Amino acid sequence: MEITILPNRLMVTQEKETLMEALVRHHLPVQTICNGKGTCGKCKVRMTGYVSPPSERDLAHLNELELQAGVRLACTVIPQAGMVIELDFVESQDRKESALLGMKASKLDPGVKKVFIQSSKPTLTDERGDWDRVADTLNTVTGKDYVNADLAILGKVPDVLRTDKFALTVTLSQDTILELEAGDTTKRLYGAAVDIGTTSVAVALVDLLQGTVLKVVSTENQQTAYGADVISRIAFANDGHESALTLQRAVRRTINHLLEELAVKTDVTGNEIFKMTIVGNTTMHHLLLGLDVSHLAVSPFVSVCNRPLEFSALEMGLEINPQARVSLLPNIGSFVGGDTVGAIVGAPEVLGPGNHLLIDLGTNCELFLKTETMMMACSTAAGPAFEGAGITHGMRAKQGAIEGVTLTENGIDCQVIGGQEPIGICGSGLIEGIDEMRKVGVINKQGKIADPEKTQELSPELLKRIRMGEKGREFVLTYGTAQGWNVTLSQKDIGEMQLAKGAVCAGIKTLVEMAGITVPELDSVTLSGTFATYLKAHNILNIGLVPDIAPEKIKTVGNAAHVGAIRTLLDQHELTMAGELYRKISHVELGGSATFSNYFMNSMYLERLS
């Protein structure tokens, strides 16, 4: 039995499984925060032609307009012959690109280079082997004796030599020969920097000769089909060897998909990429490598490996030049991984004189504190709310997402990415929307939405936007027309953001206290992450995402972890420094900390917190 999946008209054969299971099995993008349990309501698809009757799950999560429009949850649909399904395919985002394009290396030493050589032709008086001839010429040009060659290199020597009259280009990494190419290709040398986030993955294509970023693409981490956060991924991986392999294949497939996209959008093929650096938290690092994550799930939360690692692309299953060197930045400890090291390298001002705090905002939020006497780091599970997950109409920062909100007594002005009719709300819009609702009195500092029948402080326009939804009170941000639903913030949505921001704020307070300083003694608070770039200092202070501090001390640096991956790609000195830095940072475990628990309870309030 076959059904059609749009927009690519892919055919899926039904095998007594739900649509959700079929989509996951065929690696098609679908949101499944709850892993198909029917509790998140995020796996929405639109059915055309035959529309199956709504299930109890559909009725619980979808409004009347959605039901009438043929929207269903993929976890409830049993495929039937002739069914046509529309998916909300995740698009690569341009926000990550805009934050990185224009970046140029101040120092260029990638550790990979190309050398052009002109070898002599064999004669009856010069019967050296083809490889001996290349090695001897290379020794003459470089002054080094490259006597060893990989079997794959040896196998291509005869053809490469004779393709362009014994003229060829040799790609070298330190003392290792990575590639032989016919003719002179010394003008083309590329690398890739990869940021593996729990929710999304980004790949930057870099010109290793010019030190410039050529293109950045990103998309949803395909592992999200098996859980929204690191804890759920670890639980899935621990189900068995095949589950762990599934997660490994998913993230490798995500990276390779982005590499294919880069090849389409530029004139650079994967085979021309000779170096790659990768950053990610410890869980993402281990799942990519296929390492055991079971010990990360229980105290004392021990990883398999923290030190920096390097492999060939062939070993990693990544579709660049098979001999390309792939470097993974070191983990610090527990859930604080190479993305934190990358962020420090990408925002080196946090290592300057004074007390500096770096906050890498994401599903797994990492904090790094540098004082005059120590360096400390910790992680706190903020959850996926910052990425829009777990929010009724939450979505990633792409076309149609509300990214900013302004409330007045006359109504609401929403800033939407792409300037189109809003279809949901992303993290920056969520934070600003909640702050605006708090400011005008739609919600109080406890996060509770006002009862429209008991409050007299709100204008009629705002009062009419407060209503009872299927899961309690909610506030209408925009009234939908074309898409068939209103974008709202519910009491549960506000609670999700309170949990996320409370965890971050409590982590900051705990780390600062352990360092023996106070929040006012911080010389800077640096917010890292693409999401953080679009936050306003007064919003994050007003809702208590960070403790009360002078606004001028707060700054954003974009996705510093990805910047760090690019810097280590372009400069071997930076890569070496990253490899040494992790040993100097003390890891702090917040799990089980009474101090953190106490701060967390007090950090839930939507107000400036001292």
N, C-alpha and C positions, 0 to 999 in steps of 0.2 A: 504494500500500500504506500502511495507516495503523496506528499504534500509539497507545496511551494513556499519557500522562505524568501521574502523580498527584503532588500531591493535587488539582490543579486540572482534571484530566481534559482536558488539552490534547491535541489531535490533531496528530501530526507525520507528514508524508508522506515515505516513504523515497525517497531519490534516490541509490542506490548509494553510501552513505556510512556511516561508523560512527555509533553512537549518540552518541558524543562530538561529532562534527562536526555532527550534527543538533541537539543541545542548544545548542551554541555558535551555530549559524546562527539558531536561534529565540530566542536571548537567554535561555535557561533556565539557572538557577544550577547550576553543577557545578564542583568543584575540579579544576583541571588545572595543577598546579604545573609539570609537565614539558612542557606544551603538546602532550599527546597522544602523547608518545614511549613511554609505558609504563614509565617508570622510577620514578615517584613513588608509584604505588599509591593515589592520593587520590581518584580519580574513581569512587568506589563507588556503585553503584545496586543496588536490590533488585528482582528480577524475580518476578512472580507469574504463574500460569498456565504458559505455555510458558517453560522456562528453558534457555537455550542451554548447550551443553557448555562446561566451563571451558577457556580457552586456556592457553598456556604462561605468559603474563603473569599471568593469574588465579592460577595455581598458585604463581607466584613471590611474589605479594603477599598472597594471602588464605589464612586458615587453614581447617581442615577444617569447623569450625562455620559459618563464613561461606559457604563453598561449598555446604554442605547447605541453608543458609537461602535460597539463591537470590541471594546477593550476587555481582556481577560488576563488572569495571572497564568503564566506559562506552567507553573507547578500544578495547576488544576486541569489543564486541557489534555484530553486524550486525542491524539491525532486521528483524523478520519480522512478517507480518500477525497481528493479534490480540494482540501482545505488550503486557503491562502493566508499566510501570516506575514504581518509587517513588524519588523523589529526596529527599535530605536538604536541603530548602530552607533557606537561610540566613535566620535571624530577626533582626529589628532588636533591638539590645541595649539593656537598661535601665541598664547600668553607666555609659555615657557620659552618660545623662540625669541619673542621681542625682548625678553629679559637678558638673553645671552648673545644675540647678534650684535656685532660691533665690538665684542670683546677681542682684545689682541694681547698676545704674550709680551711681557716686558723683557723676558729672557727666553731664548729659544734653544733648547737642548733636549730633543725628544728621545735621544738614545737610539734612534733608528735613522739610517741614512742610505742613500743610493750612490753607487759608484759606477761610472761608465768606463768600460774597457774595450780596447780593440785587440783581439787576440790574433795571433798568426795562424795561417792555414798549415795543416800537416803536409809534409812532403816525404819523399823517400829517405831524405837525410834527417828528417825531424818527425819521428814516429811516436811522439809522446801521446798518451791517452788524452781524450777530450777534456776530462776533468783536470788532469795534470796541467794541461795547457792553460785552462782558466785560472787554476790556483796559482800558477807561476806568474801570470800576468797581473793578477790581483795583488800578489805579494810585491811586485815591482811598483805598482801604483800606490798602494797604501802603506807599504813598509811592514805589513803583518803577514804572517804565514798561516793562511787558512787551509789546514790540511784535512779537516774533517767535513764531511758533507752528509746531510740527511739522505736517506735512500730515495726519497721523493725528488730531491734536488738532482742527485746523480742520474736518475731516470730520464730527466728532461734535457740534460746537457747536450746530447748530439743534435736534437732538433733545434734548440735555441741557438746554438752556434751557427748552424747552417741556414737559418731563416734570414739573417741580414748580414751575410758575408763576414761572419765571425765577430761582429760588433754586438755587444750585449751590456745590459745593466744588471748589477748585483745589488740586492737589498740586504743590508747588514744590521744586526742588532747586537751591540757589543762585539763579541767575537763569533757570533753565529750567523750563518748565511740563511736568510729567510726565503729568498726568491731569486730566480734568474729570468730575465726578460730579454727578448730579442730587440736590438736597436737601442736608442737612447730614450729612456723614460724618466730621466732624472728630474724632470719638471713636475712630476706627479707623485706625491707621497702623502698619504692621508691616515688619519687616526679617528677613533670614535670614543667618546666619553659617555658612559651609561649611568643613569641614576635610577636604581630599582626602588621605587616606593611601594609601600604596602598596597596602595590604591592605584597608582599610576606608574608608568615607566617612560622615561625620556631618553632619547639618544641624540647626541650632538655630533655632527660630522665636522672634522677639523682639518684644515690644511696644515700639515706639519712643516712645510717649507716657509709659509708666510706667517704662521702662528695665529690664524684667524678662524673663527667659527663660520662655516659655510651655510649650515642648515640645522635646525633642531626640529624633531618630530616627537610626539608623545601620544600615548593612548592608555587605556585602562589595562592594568595588570590582569592578565587572563586568570590568575590565581583567585581573583575575587569571586569566581564561580564556586569556590570551595570554602569561602569564609571571608568576612569583612576585615578581620584584624589578625594580628600575629598569633594570638591565643587560639583562635578557631583554625588557623592554618596548621599550627603545631598539632592540634587535636586530630585534624584530618590526616596529617602525615603519619601520626602514630597508630592509625588504623591498620597499617600494614605496609609492606614494601611497595606494592603496586600503587597505593595512595601517595606515598612519597614520590614515586616516579611520575605520577600524574602531575603533581605540583612542579616538579623539576621541568617536565616537558612544557608545562603551561608558561612558565616565565621565559624559558629559552625560545619558545614559539613567539612570545610577545616581542622579544628583542629582535628576532630574525624578521618578523613582520615589519618592524620599524626600519631595519636595514634595507629591506626590499623597497619600502616607501622612499627612503633616501636615494636609492639607486634610480628610482623613477623620476624623482624631483630634481636630481642633479645629474651630471655626466660622470659620476664616480661609481664604479662598480665595487661590489664587496671584495673582490680579489685585490683591489688597490689599497685596501685598508690593512695596515701592517702593525698597528698598535691599538690596544683598547685598554681603558681604565674603567673600573666599575666601583660604584659606591652603593651601599644599601645597609639597612639595619641587620643585626646579627641573624635574625630569622630568614630574611630575604637572601642573605649571603649563603647560609647553610642550605636552603632549599634549592638555590641555583646550582650549588656544587653537589647536591645529593647527599649531604652530610646528615648524620643523626641529630634530630632536634629534640629528642625525648627528654634530655637532661636540662634543656632550657625551660621546661614546663614545671619543674619542681625545684625547691630550694636545695642547694645554693645557686641554681640557675647557671650552670656551667656550659660553656660552648665547647665545640670540638677543637676549634682553633681560633686564636685571636691575631696571630702574627700575620704580616703581609704575605700574599701568595701570588705566584705567577704560573700560568699554564699556556699551552698553545691553544689557538682557536679550535683546532681539530679536536683536542681533548675536551673542550668545553661545549662542543656541538654548536658553535656560533658561526654563522655564514659570512665570514670575512676570509682573508687569505688564510689557508689552513695552518701556515707556520707563524702567523701573527702572534705577538706576545700579548697576553691578556693579564693585566695586573689588578688584583683586588686589594683595595685599601684595608688596613687592619681594623679589627674590632677592638673596643676598649674593655668591655666586660658585660656579661648578661645581655640585655637587649640593646645596649648602646653599641652601635656598630660602626662600620666604615663610613656611613653617611655623616656621622658626627665628626670624624676625623676630616672628612672632605669639607664639611662646613667650616671648620677651623682654618683649614688651608685656604678656603675660598673667601674667608673674612678675617685675614691675618691681623687686623687691628685689635681683635679681641685678645691677642697675645701681648699687646703693648703695656706700658707702665700703668699701674692703677688696678682697679677692680672692674672686671668686665663680665657680663652675663650674655651668653648666646642661647637663644631659644629656637630650635628647629621645629617649627609647627607642622604637625601631620597626624596621621592616625596613631602612630607611635611617636610621641613627642619626646625629643631629647633636649637636655639642658646641660650646658657647659659653663662652669664658673672658674675664672682665673683671678686670683688675688696676688698680692705681693709675695705670698709665701707658699701657695699651693695651686694645683689645678684639679678640679673635681668634675665628674659628670654623672648624670643619672637619666633614667627614662621614666616616663609616666604615661599610662595608657589613656590618652585623650579620647580614643575612639574615632570612628569615621565621620562624625558630625561636621568637622571642618571641611570635609570633601563633599558634604551634602548627603552622605549616606545616613540612613536611620531617620531622616527627616521626611515628613509626609510628601512634600513636593520638592525635596532636595535633589540636586543634580550637580555634576561637575561644572566647572567654569567653561561653558561652551555657548554657542549661539542659543539665544532664548533664555539664558539664565539671568535672574535678577541679581545684580552685583552691588547695588546701592539703593537705599531707601531714605526718603525724607517724609516726615509726617507733620502736617499742620492741622489746625482745626477745620480747614476746608477740604482736607482729603490727603491723598498719598501720591507722591511722585516716585516712581521706580525707574532706576537706571538699568537698562537691559543690554546685555552683550549682543552686539549686532543690530541694536535699535529696532528689533522686531517685537511682536507680541510675546509676552513672557510665557514660558511653559513650566518654569520651576524657579528655584532659588539656590544659589551656590553659597559657599562659606562666608565670603565677605558681605554678601547681602544679608545673610542670616544674622551676623554679628551687628551690623549697622541697623537692621530692622528691629532687633530686640532692644538695642539701645534707644532707638527712636520711640518705640512703644513704651519703654520705661520712662523716658523723658516727659511724654505727654500724659502719662497716667493710664495707658491701656493695660499695663502690667505693673505690679509693685515690686519691691526689691526682693521679695521671695519668689518672683517669677510668676505669680498667679494672675491670670487674666481677670480683669474687672467684671463684675456682674452688672450688665447694662441696666438692670432694673433697680440697682441700689446706688449707682454712682451718678453724681450730678456735675462732675468735673469735666466730662468729655462733651465735645460738640455733637450735634445730631448726626453729622456725616461719619464721625468715628464710631459713635454708638451703634449705628446700624450695621457696621462691619463686624461687630462681635455677635457670634451666633453659636448655637449648639450644633456640633458636628456629630458624626457617628461615634466618636470616641471622646466626647466631652467638648468643652468650650474651645472655640478657635476664632482667629481674627483674619478677615479677608484682606489680602494685600492688593490683588487685582481680580477683576471679574473677567473670566474667560469668554471669548466669543468663538474664534476660529478653532482652537484646540479642544473646546468642549468642556473645560473644567476651570474652576477658580484656583488661584494660587493662594494658599492660606498658611498661617502658622498656628499650630495647635498647642494646647497645654503640654502635650507630650514632647513636641518639637523643642519648646523652650526648655523643658527639663533635660533633654539630651544635650543641649548646648551648655546648660548649667553644669552638668556632669563633666563635660569636656573642659570647660574653662576652669572649673574648680580643681580638677586634677593638675592643670598647668600651674595655676596660682599657688596651690599647696606645695607643689614640687619646688617652685622658686623659693618660697619661704623656708622650706626645710633645708635646701641646699645652702642658702645664705646663712641660716642659723648655724649649721654645722661648720661653716667656714669661719665663724666667729666675727662676722660683720653684720651690718644692718642694711636694709634695702636702700635708705638714703645715701649710704656710703658707696653704692655702685656708681661708677663713672659713666657707664653706658649699659644699655639693654638693647641688644641687637636681635631683631626678629628675622629669621631665615625661612625660606620656602616661597614658592611662587604665590601661594595663597596669601602669605603674610605681606607681600608687596602691595596688595590692594586694601590693606587695613589702615584705618586712621587712628592716630595715637589717642585722640580723645574718646573714641568708641571703646577701645580695649581697656582704657583706664576706667571709663564710666561703668562698664559691666564687671570690672574686677578680673579681667583675663590675666593681667599682671598687677602686682601690688602698686599702690599709689607711689608715684615717683615723678620728678619733674619731666613734663612731656618732651622737652628738648633733649633729654638723655635717651629717648627711644628713637631708634632708626631701623629701617628695613634694608636688606641687602639682596633681595631676590633669592633665588635658589642657590644658596652658598654651597651646598653639598655638590651640586652639579658643577658649579664654578670650580670647586676644588678638584673634581674629577678631570676637568679640562686643564687646569694648571698642572696637575701631575702628569697628564698626557704630554704636555708641551715641554716640561722641564724635569729632567732626571733628578735634579737637586731637590725639587719639591716632592717628588715621589720618595726619595730617600728620607727627607724630613718627616713625611707622613708615616713612614715605616718606623721612625724613632719616636714620634710624638706619643703614640699610644702607650708606651711604657711609662711615660711621665705623668699620666693622668690617672688619678684614683677614682675607681668606680664606687658609687654609693647606691646601695639597694634600698629602695623606698618601701618595698613590700614588707609588711609586718612592722613598719615604723609607727610607733604611737604618735610621734611628733607630726608625721605626715597625715595620719588619720585625723588628728585634732584640727590641723590647718584645713584639711579637705572639707570638713563639715562647715567651718566658718567661711570658706571660700565659695560657697554655693550662692551667696547673695549677689544680686545684681546692683552693685554699688562700688564706689571707690573703696578699696580695701588697703588698710595700712599694713 
